[in-house]
Amino acid sequence: MDANANQTLLDRYFAAFAARDGATMGSCYAADATFRDPVFELEGSDIGAMWRMLCSRGTDLRIASSNRVADAESGGADWEAWYAFSATGRSVHNLVQSRFRFRDGRIVEQVDRFDFWRWSRQALGMPGLLLGWTPLLRNKVRTNAGKALRHFIEAENRRS
């Protein structure tokens, strides 16, 4: 694919994200894609399920993206998310840097980076302030997020 097609793909992806359209976001990924951030490490259809879960549950989610660039093989973007963390109701403003690899008009790899300690202080309050830098809290958040995603996928499967 050429750079223009990948730029169009990124623009479509972030427009869907801003509209909280997790299904369209999921359609931007290849079947064998991988996704990694400080909370999730996912492959294949689980990536689309994660976005559907986050977009459907984040009714107050607002997204702004910038610096979206793509060439024939890779790309990147910076984005911000504002939302209330569902487990605590606390307000979060997350700053994320995304890096992408493309193949045949789809995302095949996405790596998102954000400051987990900053996020945990906002989302969890005092526990995040005191423990957000530790593997203990990060692993607990990963475990809980993984369980939530499994339950979401099971519920989707029951409906279909």
C-alpha positions in Angstrom: 0.0 0.0 0.0 1.1 3.5 -0.5 1.5 6.3 2.1 -1.8 8.0 1.1 -3.8 4.8 1.6 -2.3 4.3 5.1 -2.8 8.0 5.9 -6.5 7.5 5.0 -6.7 4.4 7.2 -5.3 6.4 10.2 -7.7 9.2 9.5 -10.6 6.7 9.4 -9.4 5.0 12.5 -9.2 8.2 14.6 -12.5 9.5 13.2 -14.1 6.3 14.4 -12.4 6.6 17.7 -13.7 10.2 18.2 -17.2 8.9 17.3 -16.8 6.0 19.8 -17.3 3.6 16.9 -15.4 0.5 18.1 -16.7 -1.7 15.3 -15.1 0.6 12.6 -11.9 0.8 14.6 -11.7 -3.0 14.7 -12.2 -3.2 11.0 -9.0 -1.3 10.5 -6.9 -4.2 11.8 -5.6 -7.2 9.9 -6.8 -10.6 11.2 -3.3 -11.4 12.6 -2.7 -7.9 14.1 -1.1 -7.3 17.5 -1.8 -4.5 20.0 0.3 -3.6 23.0 0.0 -0.8 25.6 0.7 -0.7 29.4 -2.6 -2.5 30.1 -3.3 -4.8 27.2 -1.4 -7.2 25.0 -3.8 -8.5 22.4 -3.9 -10.3 19.1 -6.4 -10.7 16.3 -10.1 -10.2 17.0 -9.5 -9.4 20.6 -8.2 -6.0 19.5 -11.5 -5.0 17.9 -13.4 -6.4 21.0 -11.3 -4.2 23.2 -12.2 -1.1 21.2 -15.9 -2.1 21.1 -15.8 -2.6 24.9 -14.0 0.7 25.7 -16.2 2.7 23.3 -19.5 1.2 24.4 -18.7 1.7 28.1 -17.1 5.1 27.8 -20.2 7.1 27.2 -18.3 10.3 28.3 -15.2 9.5 26.3 -13.7 12.3 24.3 -10.8 11.9 21.9 -8.5 14.4 20.2 -5.7 13.2 17.9 -2.8 15.1 16.3 0.4 14.5 14.4 -1.2 11.6 12.4 1.4 10.5 9.9 1.8 7.4 7.7 4.2 6.2 5.1 4.1 3.0 3.0 4.9 0.8 6.0 4.4 2.6 9.3 2.8 5.5 11.0 2.1 7.3 14.2 -0.1 9.6 16.1 -0.5 11.4 19.4 -3.9 11.4 21.0 -5.6 12.4 24.2 -8.5 10.8 25.9 -10.8 12.3 28.6 -13.2 10.0 30.5 -14.4 8.9 33.9 -12.7 5.6 34.9 -15.5 3.2 35.3 -14.2 1.4 38.4 -13.8 4.6 40.5 -15.7 7.4 38.6 -12.5 9.5 38.7 -11.7 11.8 35.8 -8.8 10.8 33.6 -6.9 12.8 31.0 -4.6 10.4 29.2 -1.8 11.4 26.8 -0.9 8.6 24.4 1.6 8.1 21.6 0.6 5.4 19.1 2.9 3.7 16.6 1.6 1.6 13.8 2.8 -0.9 11.1 0.7 -1.5 8.1 0.2 -4.3 5.6 -2.3 -4.6 2.7 -4.4 -1.6 3.9 -4.7 -2.7 7.5 -3.0 -2.1 10.8 -0.8 -5.2 11.6 0.9 -3.8 14.7 0.0 -1.0 17.2 2.1 0.0 20.2 0.6 2.6 22.5 2.7 4.3 25.1 1.5 6.4 28.1 2.7 7.2 31.5 1.0 4.4 33.6 1.8 6.1 36.9 0.2 9.4 35.8 -2.8 7.4 34.6 -3.1 5.4 37.8 -2.9 8.6 40.0 -5.9 10.0 38.1 -7.9 6.8 37.7 -7.3 5.3 41.1 -6.4 8.2 43.4 -4.3 7.4 46.4 -3.5 3.8 45.5 -2.3 4.9 42.1 -0.2 7.7 43.7 1.4 5.3 46.1 1.7 2.1 44.0 1.2 3.2 40.4 4.9 2.9 39.6 5.0 -0.7 40.9 4.6 -3.9 38.9 2.1 -5.1 41.5 -0.5 -2.4 40.6 0.2 -2.6 36.9 -0.4 -6.4 37.0 -3.6 -6.0 39.0 -4.9 -3.5 36.4 -3.9 -5.8 33.6 -5.6 -8.7 35.2 -8.8 -6.8 35.8 -8.8 -5.4 32.3 -8.3 -8.8 30.8 -11.2 -10.2 32.8 -13.4 -7.4 31.8 -12.5 -8.0 28.1 -13.2 -11.8 28.4 -16.6 -11.1 30.0 -17.4 -8.6 27.2 -16.5 -11.1 24.5 -18.5 -13.8 26.2 -21.5 -11.4 26.3 -21.1 -10.5 22.6 -20.9 -14.2 21.7 -24.2 -14.9 23.7 -26.0 -12.2 21.8 -24.9 -13.4 18.4 
